[in-house]
Amino acid sequence: MERLLFLLAVLQLLAATAAVYKQWIPNTNFETASNWDKGRVPCARDVVHFEKDKVVSVFVRSPHALTDMYLPLSGEFVLAAGAAFTAFDGSWDPGCDSGGTVRFADAEHHAWFDPTLWQDVLPGGELKAAGPVFSVDEERVPCRYDDVIFQPQTSFRVDTDSSQPVIHLRSVSVMGQELNTPSSWAAYLGGPSAPLQFHGNGTLQVTGTGCPDKSGCACGNTLDGPRICAALLRASGRQCPEPACQSPLQPLGHCCGVCGATINLDFTPDFDLQKYQDRLVQELLSQPKYAGVQMAISKVHKAQTFLGVLPRGATPLIQIVLVDDRAGGQAGTAAEQLAADIMESIAQHGEALGISSGKMEVAAGSTASGQVGSHPVSRITAGTVMGLLFSLLLLGGILFLYRKGKLRSLQMLTLERRHQKISRFSTSTLCTMQVRQRPDGVTRAGGRQHCPGGTTTPQPPQPLTSLLVGFKSHITPGGI
Ligand SMILES: *[C@@H]1O[C@H](CO)[C@@H](O)[C@H](O)[C@H]1NC(C)=O
């Protein structure tokens, strides 16, 4: 019996949450055209300039003939098999008639906490198909239990400046190797490349542990929220876009106000975030009438105050953010309808799903009309109340429904219900850890193997040379 319970506990832990893989987008590869000030890769008649005092790690994939190259004082070239630099012998090079000075662009400013520099990928590194689910801005940057991937065959440089001294992660993959134990990561940090790849005052720490709670885990980027929003707004022109609705909602962890709806759920230990998200996508979001509606769902910590003044710690809750692509006076109305549908389904099935209460806020409709609590809003609210009354009749178990009135133009609808504990063990979504082994795996320095991942199987050695630049060098005809 004990053993069975233990097994069930383990299965439940594995089922906790699906792993999230986030991939760093920029690279400092030699062959990436945007890494050069002229927007093209240097060719034979060019003189290549790396800034003297800028630290770089540069991956070189193929052979290059160059006229001259000025190297930085401190840096590294990681040469793939077959890659090399040779001096241009003066012969004709098609497509490179002009020649000139080509400078390597500044890689210093790419910040870890810039949400535009990350993308969600599958465990193998393939881009995730764009679906109806998005992340609030703070969760677009790797969260505490996420897996981070730096693409194989790339070099990179990341500014880890953070408001927290330590940035926790489940794992980090570099050059096709997953580092998923504290010791393998520490060994990597002690190696030659890490100091060239990471700079800034935040220290990355690999824990090897995923989110242990099936009701979800908060992302953990709240302290760096202002940094994340500053980076995001820098990328989009320093200002949030003009919202199409009056008094847009301010979801926790999101930088700009949104039109649509948010739902905050209180949950019981039975709540399963991944399952609930799948259920919402399958049953509601995939309906044709909700095409163009996007949903973010995650556990967040909402700061509590006592009597509205004194801070009283933070309580975890599940935040659902619904936005849509409707324009003008219709902005947010589809999201609002979906929110009403979700509230209705909570009234019916909330108890069995581990949801003890839900609160909806809406901001939809036109700014042009200037009407506060305009028509669509009240119409939908009436619909919601009707739906809830229907559920009341159906279940006969809802305790009380109370309308909090209008707060600016948005409406709040609170539905509370007592919950009964129902024990369930979920075994359906077993999370399998994959050993990453890729044919293009590259190891450092002449086939010497470094497999700090513990679970990573050694890859067949590939010829690779790493040129460490410790002083100012200058390649002249004759090659290196
Ligand atoms: C890191 O430096 C930034 C300034 O770039 C500062 O705001 C932050 O508090 C520092 N973080 C730590 C943990 O010292």
Ligand as a Chemical Component Dictionary entry (heavy atoms), coordinates in Angstrom:
data_LIG
# 
_chem_comp.id                   LIG 
_chem_comp.type                 NON-POLYMER 
_chem_comp.pdbx_formal_charge   0 
_chem_comp.three_letter_code    LIG 
# 
loop_
_chem_comp_atom.comp_id 
_chem_comp_atom.atom_id 
_chem_comp_atom.alt_atom_id 
_chem_comp_atom.type_symbol 
_chem_comp_atom.charge 
_chem_comp_atom.model_Cartn_x 
_chem_comp_atom.model_Cartn_y 
_chem_comp_atom.model_Cartn_z 
_chem_comp_atom.pdbx_ordinal 
LIG C1 C1 C 0 22.653 44.747 -11.103 1  
LIG O1 O1 O 0 22.878 45.992 -11.723 2  
LIG C2 C2 C 0 21.701 46.757 -11.950 3  
LIG C3 C3 C 0 22.089 47.971 -12.742 4  
LIG O2 O2 O 0 22.345 47.610 -14.055 5  
LIG C4 C4 C 0 21.036 47.082 -10.640 6  
LIG O3 O3 O 0 19.844 47.799 -10.850 7  
LIG C5 C5 C 0 20.719 45.780 -9.896  8  
LIG O4 O4 O 0 20.193 46.040 -8.631  9  
LIG C6 C6 C 0 21.987 44.934 -9.763  10 
LIG N1 N1 N 0 21.600 43.663 -9.208  11 
LIG C7 C7 C 0 22.220 43.060 -8.211  12 
LIG C8 C8 C 0 21.692 41.749 -7.799  13 
LIG O5 O5 O 0 23.156 43.568 -7.646  14 
# 
loop_
_chem_comp_bond.comp_id 
_chem_comp_bond.atom_id_1 
_chem_comp_bond.atom_id_2 
_chem_comp_bond.value_order 
_chem_comp_bond.pdbx_ordinal 
LIG C1 O1 SING 1  
LIG C1 C6 SING 2  
LIG O1 C2 SING 3  
LIG C2 C3 SING 4  
LIG C2 C4 SING 5  
LIG C3 O2 SING 6  
LIG C4 O3 SING 7  
LIG C4 C5 SING 8  
LIG C5 O4 SING 9  
LIG C5 C6 SING 10 
LIG C6 N1 SING 11 
LIG N1 C7 SING 12 
LIG C7 C8 SING 13 
LIG C7 O5 DOUB 14 
# 
